[in-house]
C-alpha cells in the first residue's frame, strides 16, 4: 500500500454514521474517514470543482454509500462514480436498510463491490462492519487510473 | 276504424245491390204491365176478329190470350205486392179486367150462338167501354206509379252507390293515410331506436372509459399505498437501527461501568478469562440490584425493538408480495399440497397430527402464491390444535362454474365467530395467545387470494375445529382488478 486508503462515508443519519465509524475503529481500521451527510456535498468532493473527478487522481478511495439520502439516491452517486474514469476503480460498499433483492441486484449491476444490509440486530451489523474492516486491511485497494 | 269502414262499405254495397234490385223490380213490374196490356189487347183483337168472321182460329187465339191474362195479372200482383198504391190499383185493374173479360165472354157467347149482330153491336162498346177506359186509366196510373218508383229508386240506388263509392274512396283514402301514418311511425320509432342504440353505444363507451378511469385511480391509489408502506417501513427502520445500535453501545457501557465499580469495590481488576471473555464482575448486593435493573431495562428495549423490526419486516414483505408479478402456470394441486405436508411432517408427527389429502382439482395460477396460501393454512391448522386431541387435517376440493374450491378442515381449537373477520386483519389474532406469531399469515393469505382473483372464508365454532375455504378461478390468466399496470 503506497498510500493509505481514505474512506468516504456518505450517510445522512448521524447515528448510523457514528455506529459505522465506531465499529470500523473497533475492528482496528484507523484510516481517515471523511463523512458526508448528503449526496450533493459528497459529489462535490468526489468530482472536484471541475466535476471531472481529476482532483482525486492517484488517490486510494473507498466509498461507503447509503442509498437513502435526502437530496438524491445513492444509486445516482454509484452510477456517477462508476462512470468516471478516475473514480471507477474505487471500491464502493453499499450500506443500507433496503434488503430488496432487486435493489441489491441493481447495485451490483452498476458496479457496487459489496452490499451490506443494515440489520437491526446490532451484533450482526457490528460483525459485518468489522469484517468489512478486515476486508479493507487485507485487500489492496487499487490505485486510481492514471 | 277500418273495420267500421269495411262494415259500412259492405252494408252500403248490399244496400246498393238491393236498390238496384228494386230498380230492376220496378222495370219488371212495368214490363209485366205492358205484357198484361198486350195480352188484353190481343184477347180484344182476337175477340173482335172472331166476332167479325167467327173463325175458330181467332177464338182459339182469344182463349189463349184470355188464359194468359189471369196469370199475368197474378204475376203483376205478386210483383207489386210491396206497394200499397199498386195493390189498390191491381184490385181495380182486376175488377176492370174481370168486367172486360165478362164482356168478351158475353160477346164470344153471342158469336157462338150465331148472334153476330148482337156481338157486332157490342163492338163499339168493346172499343170504348167503361172497362176499357178503366183498364187504360189504371194501367196508366200503375205505369205512372212504377215510373215514379223507378225514378225514386234509381235516385236512391244512385245515392246509395254514390255513398258506397264515397265510403269506399274515403276508406281507401283512410287506408292510404293509415299506411302513411304507420310508415311514418315505423320510421320514427326505428329512428328513435337507432338514436337510442347510438346513445347506448356512447354510454357504454363512456362507462368503459369511466370504469377504466376509476380502475386507474384505484390502481394509482393502491400503488401509492404500496409505496407509502414501503417508504414508511424503510424510514421507520432507519431510526430503529440507531436505537438498537446505541442500546448495544449502552450494553457495552454497562459492562464497562459495572466492571469499574467492581474493581473499585473489590480492589481487584476484572481480567479476561481464557476465552478472552470478560466475566461478570463480583458486585456488592446493592450494586448487583442496579446491574440487574439495568439489564432488565435493556432487555425490554431490545425485545421491543426486535418485535418492531419483525412488524416492519412483515409490512415490507407484504408490500413486496403486492409488487411481485404473478405468473399463471398449470399446477398439480395435490402434488403441491403433499409437498407442503411433507415439509411440516416433523411438526405433525410431534403433535400426532394426520394430514389427509383428497383428490384435488388442478388449477392454473401462480405457484409461489398458492404454496404460501396452503402452507400458511396448514401451518395454522397444526399450530392451533385442541390440547390433548390428535390433530386431523383434511384437504379437499371441487370445481364449480370455472372456480376451484379448496377446503382445509381441521379438528383444532376453532375460532369464535365474532373473531372470523378479525383474524384476516393485519397484526390481529384471536383466541388464547399461547403460540408465537405476528398476526400476519391470514392477512397475507387473503391478500394473495384476492390478487389471484379469488375469495376466502372461514366457518368455525370455538372448540369445534375450523374450515377454511379458498375459492380461486380455475384458469387464472393473470388479469384481475388488482393487476399492476
Interface residues (C-beta under 8 A of the other chain):
Chain A: X13 X15 X16 X19 X22 X68 X97 X98 X100 X118 X119 X120 X121 X122 X123 X125 X126
Chain B: X234 X235 X237 X238 X239 X240 X241 X242 X244 X245 X246 X247 X248 X249 X305 X306 X309 X320
